[in-house]
């Protein structure tokens, strides 16, 4: 298998879509000049395969839509009850208060 040579001229073709990272696999060779370009642009060089995205934005509605206070409290209660087996109402209320205070929602 042929290796891909990353130079100053073609390094932009391999930078991630967000412009923050470049993933260098075993099939790539990166020149010192390309490293300089990336460093000057603040692009992080990551040696390894680009990770697969597990969840698309379409399936993660909570990630793109702001939550109202009631929805957030309901999610906190579900997590406490299902994941941590906390059912005491006083403990749940105290945990909700602490979490909401931490994220500055009252």
Secondary structure, DSSP 8 states (H G I E B T S, - for coil): ---EEE-TTTGGGGB-TTSSEEEE-TTEEE-HHHHHHHHHHT-EEEES-----SS-TTT-HHHHS---HHHHHHHHHHIIIIIH----HHHHHHHHHHHHHHTT--
